Amino acid sequence: MPDRVLPDFLRRRLKEPLGTLIRGSPNQTMHRLGRMIEEERPPKVIAVGDVVSRSMVEHGLQPDIIVVDHRVMRSPSTPFEAGVDRTVRVRNPAGTITEEAWLVLRDVVRQEGRTRVLVDGEEDLLTLVVGLHAPDGSFVVYGQPHEGIVVVRVTESKRRMFRQIVNLMEVRSKS
């Protein structure tokens, strides 16, 4: 999987929620998410983004995978204790999905235990990667700025949608 770069025409599409939007304060969204996790018992719960990851941990919801870049809305954020079994680091510039990030996330999703993926760059587009590799029924949770959180239930139909988006991205040749 060569590095992929997000073209401008896709940016607007990715501002729309890719799953179920849960509106509200962090307390409200985490309460609803907790109920969903209890009811549906997803095989994996993956948090993408610093704010949603911190909120989940602070509310006692323990994601299997946390993907963070220690930035919130492009500004530095304070690292937090996540109680993970391991931390792996990947390089992934803004607006990109690198081959390195793709391979690391594919492997992390297959592992047991809890993992923090610390991204040097930006983690936003990595929602697509974990969604493509997570088992059916898994939840991929990310923040929707100024609105709440988005919960993506991984299904074959979601994977098809994610694959289409990735396939529309520009391939960056290695020079």
Buried (B, 14 or more C-beta within 10 A) or exposed (E): BEBBBBEEEBEEEBEEBBBBBBEEEBEEBBBBBBEBBEEEEBEBBBBBBBBBBBBBBEBEBBBBBBBBBBBBEEEEBEEBEBEBEEEBEBEBBBBBBBBBBBEBBBEBBEEEEBBBBBBEBBBBBBBBBBBBBBEEEBBBBBBBEEEBBBBBBBEEEBBEBBEEBBEEBEEBEEE
